[in-house]
Amino acid sequence: MKEVLRILGIVAVAITLALSISPSKAAAAEKTFEFKISVDTVMNHPRNMGLEIFVKELGKKSGGRLAPKLFHSAQLYKDAHVTKALRMGTVEMAVPGNWVLEGWDTNTSLTMLPMFFGQPGKITENLIDGEFGEAVSKSLEKKVNAKVLGRWYELGYDNSWTIKKKITKLEDFKGLKMRHSGGSIPAERFNALGATGVFIAWPDVPMALVQGTVDGLATTAKSAEGAKLYEAGIKYGVFARHFCGFYIPMVSLNFWNSLPPDLQKIMLEVWKEHVPKQREIARREQKEAEEILQKKGVEIYYPSDEELAKWRKHIMPIQDKLVKDLKHDPGLVKLGMKALGM
């Protein structure tokens, strides 16, 4: 009789536990969450190479419950349009460059302000990974209705590349027509340096160089090498570190809220763990591209930090107007300047 009662007690406990798990929770625990990640860069790009690691680790650590699919080369959206798609819920995840997000939240372009010109990489990285970067991410989340997964991917520094004129001092910028990637800050930066900033879409850059529409451009070493701009006439480079480009990882809030807490935790942890690997890849790729350009005959000048500080001082007078016109958060600007020792 005692044995029967013991068995009945075990059964009762099992039934109680089973009833305590709602059907929706049980279904979520078993469900596979498929989602799309959209980027517009090719697979050998540092951003995509990082995302390949993310996708693999996410599948492994979630036991296959998280099943992301990476769509590259603008198969779904260009970066300029992907944030709108993210907000509408037509794509679940995107990692757009901070320079294309200014229309959603002007604070994303803060790292392009003159105070960042020529700054050593470690200073910018520490700022992005600290209170400054977190504040920008929180601000962006509200504007886009998205979840920022954590620290930002790194692209690398925009530098200047020219066809005929070698730049080794500030005065050498004078009179040059220089292509930039868009937005008011890059244009005003070139103007302050003494050049004229001209926006040209990336696919049209090689022809613009060949035809002499511009005298040069600002882009990363990886982009210049990948597009073989040495074949379009680029002969000189100057590592002025105009600004460091970053990619911000965002997940549609609707999709994020559909995930059970344990999968949200896994997603955040995997992102945090692999970001250093992506940054290492980006820096390696930029360095290798730099060396390839030099082997192709491109002569690169490397100004000292002291020299770049003088160039930065020369263009700083335009910052207050940019901050006002773009309506940057004054508190974040002060936080950035304090962190930079300005």
N, C-alpha and C positions, 0 to 999 in steps of 0.2 A: 504493500500500500504506500509506504514511504517513497519507494522508487517511482511509483506512478505519479505521486504528487510532485516529486522533483522534476520529472520529465515535463509535466504540465506547466510547472513554473518556468522552465527554460523556454517552452513554446510561447508562453504568455509574454515573456520579455522580448522574444524575437518579433512577435506580432506588434508589440508596442513600438519597437525600434523601426520596424518597416512602415508603420503608420505615421511615425514622426517625420519621415522623409516624404516631402510633397512630390507629386508626379512631375511637376515642373523642374524641381531640383534634381530629381533622378534622371530626367531626360537630358538636362544640361550637362550632367556629369558624364553622360555617354555620348553626347553629340559631338560631331566633328565640325569645327568652325573653319570653313574655307573663306579666304578673303584675298583681294587683289591689292598688290603694291604697284603703283605707277611711277615711273621715272622716264626722263627723255634722253638719258645718256646711254651710250653703247656698253656692252658687257665688260670691256676691258678698262672701264672708267673706275676710279677709286671708290665712287659712291656705290656702283653696282657690285664691285668686288666685296665691299663691306656687307651689302645686303644679302649676298650669296651666303655668307657666314651666318648672318642673322636667321635667314630662312631655314638653313640646315639645323642650327642649334635649337630653334623654336620647335621644329617638328620632333626632334629627339627628346627634348626635356618635357614636352607636353604629351609624350607618348602618342603622337600623331593626332591629337585632338585639335591642335592648331595647324592648319594646312594653308599657309600663304603661297601665292603664286606671283612671281615677279614678272611684270610686264615692262620691258626696257625699250629704248630707242623710240619713245613716243608712240608705242603701239596703241596706247589708250589716250594719253593726253600729253601735251607739252607742259613744261613746268609753269608757264605763264597762265595756264588754264586749269591746272590740276587742283588748286585750292578751292575753286568754285565747285568742282566735281566732288571734292571731299566734303564740303559743307552740304551739298545736296544729297550726299549718300550714294552717289553712283560709283564711287571707288572707296574702299575701306581705309587705305593707307597711302600716304605720299611723303616724300622727303625732299621738298623743294628748296632751292637756294634762297638764302635770306634776302638776296638782292631783288627777287621777284615778288616778295611778300609785302613790299612797302605800301601797295594799294590796299592791303587788308589791315596792316598795323604799321604805321610809320616807324615805330620803335625797332622793327627788325633791321632797319638800315643804319642803326646807330653805329655799328662797327665800321661803317664806310665813311664816317665823319673825319675831317682833317686830323683830329687828335690821335687817330689810329695810324696815320700815315707813317711808314717807316719804323713802326714799333717792332721790337723783337718778338718772335713767335710765342715764346713762353709767357710773356706779359699778356698778350691777347688771349691765349689759351686759358690762363688762370682767371681772367676776367669773365670769359664766356662760361667757364665751369662753376663760377661762384654766384654770389647774390645777384650780380648784374644779369647774367644769362638766365637765371631762374625767373627773375622779374619780367624779362622780355617774353619768356615762354608762357608765363601765366597770363600776361596781357594778350598774347596771340591766341591762347586757348579760348578766351571770351569772345574774341572777334570772329574766329573761324568756327566756333562750336566744335572743338576737337580736343583730343588729349595729346599733349606733347609727352613722348615716352621718356625723355631724359636729355642727357648731354647731346650736343650737336655733332654731326659728322664734320669733317674738315675737307675742304677742297684744296686750298693753298693760296698763295699770294698772287694778286694781280701785279704784273710788272709791265714796263714799257718796252716795246719792240719797234725798231725803225728800219727803213730801207736804205737811206743814203747818209743820214746824219747820226754820228755817234754821240750819245749823251753821257757826259762825265761830270757835268756841273749844271747847276740850276739854269743858267742862262741858255743852255743848249736846247731847252724846250721852246724857246721863243720862236714864234712863227710857224710851228709845226701844226699840221692838221692830224689829230689823233682819234682813231675810232675807239668808242667805249661801248659797254654792254647795255646802256640804257639807264634812265633815271637822272634826276637833277644833280645828285652829289658827284658822280664821275665827271659829268660835263663841267660843273663849276670847279672841280679840282684841277682839271686840265687848264681851264681858263686862268686859274690862279697861278699855275706854274708857268704861264706865258704862252701856252699852246691854245689851240681851238679844239674843243671836244666835239666830235661828230658821231651821232649814233648810226650804226649800220648793222643790220641783222647778220648773225654769225655766218649763215650760208653764203652771204654775198661778200664776205671779207676778202677771200683770195683774189677775186676779180677787182675789187676796189684797190687792192695793193698793186696789182699788175697794171691797172689803168692809171694809177697815180691819183686816184680820187682822195686818198689819204696818204700821209707820210709814214704812218705806223699805227700802232694800236696798243691797248692795254689788255692783257690776258695772262693766264698762267702758263708756265713752261710746258706743262702737260698738254694744254689745249693748242699751243703754238706748234708743238712737235707732232701731235696727233693729226692736225690739219695740214702738216707739211708746209708751213708758211715760209720756210726757207726756199721752197720752189716758187713761191709767189714774190720773192724779192727781199724778205727779211734778212738783214745782215748784222744788225746790232741789237743788243738787249741791255737794259739797265735794271738791276734788281732794287727798285725803289720801294717795294712793298707798299703799294697804294692802299690795299686793304686785304684782309684775309677772308676768303669766302667760306661760308659754312652752310650746311644743309640741316634743316630742322625736321625731326621725325614727328609726324602728326597722324593720329588715328581718328577717324570719324567718331564723334561722341555716341551716335546711335549704335554703331558696331561695338564700341568699347563697353557701353552699358549692357549690351546683350551677352557679354562674356561673364561666366561665373568668376567669383573672386580669386580662385586658385589659378585660373588661366591669366587673369589680369596680372597677378603677382609674377607668374612665370615670364610673361611678356616684358614686364619692367626689368626683371632680373637679367634676362638674356640680352636686352638692349644695353644695360649698364655694363655687362661683362665684355661685350664685343666691341664697344666704341674705341677703346685703346688700340685694338687690332686694326680697325678701319683707319684710324689716324696714322698709324705706322705705315699702312699700305699707301695712303695718300702722299706722305712725305717721301717714301721710297720711289713712288711713281714720278713725283715732281723732280726728284734728284736725277733719276735715270733719264727723264725727258730733257733736262738741262744738259746732261752730258752728251746726249744724242745731237742736240742742237749745235753744241760746240764742235762735235765731229763733222757736222754738215757745214761748218764754216761760219757759224754765227758767233760773233765776238760779244762776250758779256762783261759788263762793268759792274763791280760790286762796291757801292758806296759804303763808307763806314757808318756806324750808328751815330757818331758825332756829326757827320756830314748830313745824314738824313734828318737829324734833329734840327739843323739849320733850315732845310727845305720845309720841314713841318712848320716851323715858326713862321716861314714866309707865307704859307697858305692858311694859317690859323685864323686870320681876320675874317674869312668868309664863313666861319662856323656858326656864329651867333645868328646870322641871317638865315642860314640853312635850317637851324633848329627851329627858328620862328616860323619860317615858311612851311616846313614839313610838320610842324606841331609835334615835335618830339617831346616826350615827357621830361620836363626840366629836372625832376628828381633823378631820373636815370642818367641824364647827361652829367649831372654833378657827381653821381656815383662813379661813372666811368672816368671822369677827370681826376677824381680823388684816387682811384685805383691806379691810374697812370702817373700819379705824382704831379698833376698839373694844377 
